[in-house]
């Protein structure tokens, strides 16, 4: 049993229009489990504007960590750019000795 105000949470890859309806009309507090980069970017923009929380835990688009960064978003995943940068660095270093 949770005491206090009711918190709604939904988990799905959704587009920005549906996220906007969830936040504005249905009063959803948080959208999580955003694993598709396109959907995560779209929903991140809506969440930032609405000052609502999201958790992105699979999408690895660098825009989620940079351009769409906000106090309302948690990006719990690898950053594709940083992962590629690090692995490329190791390959170059290993080849040159």
N, C-alpha and C positions, 0 to 999 in steps of 0.2 A: 504494500500500500504506500502510495506517495502522498505526502501531505503538502498542502499549498495549492497554488494555481495549477490548472490543467495545462499540460504541455503536449502539443501535437507534434508528431514526427512522422515523416514519410520517407521511404527509401525507394528511389527510382531514377532512371535517366529520363529527364523531361526537358521540354523546350522552354524558352523564356515566357511564352504566353501562358502556359499551364502553371509555371512557377508563380507568375504574377497573380493569377487567379487564386492559387493556394494561399499566398501571403495576404493579398488585399481583400478577398471575398470570404475565404474559409478560415482565415485566422491562423494558418499553419505557422508555427514558430521556427521550424528548422527543416531543411531538406538535406538528407545525407545519402551516402553511398553513390555519389556521382562518379561513375567510372568511365564515361565517354567524354573525350576532350571537348567536342563541339557543344554537347549539352552542358558540361561543366562551365565552360566559358560563358554561355548564354545565361545560365542560372546564376552564376557569380555576379554578373552585371545587375541582374534584377535584385539579388539579395543585398548587394552593396547599396543600391538606391533605396531599397525598402528598410535597410538596417535590420535585416533578419539573418539568422545563422545558416551556414551550409558547411558540410563536411565533404571534401573531395578526396576520395581514397583510392583512386585507380587511374584517373586521367593524369597524363604526364606532360601536358602542354605548358611551355614556359610562361605563357600569358597568365596562367592561373597564379603563379608565384610572383609575377611582376605586375603587369598592367591591372589585373583584377584583384590585386592584394587588398584586403580590408580587415578591420578588426573583427568582422563577422564571419570570416572564412578560415577554415582549417584545411590545409592541403597536406593530407597524410599520404604521400606517395613520392616516388622518385621523380625528379625533374629530368626529363628526357635530354635537355641540352647539357646539363651538368654530368649526367651519366655518360653521354657520348664524349664530352670533353675529357673526362677523367680516363676513360678507357683508351681514347686516342692518344692521350699523353703517355700512358704506360706503354703503348705499342711503339711509339716513336722513341721513348727512352730505352726500352728493351732492345730495339734494333741498333741503336747507336752505342749501346754498352754503357 
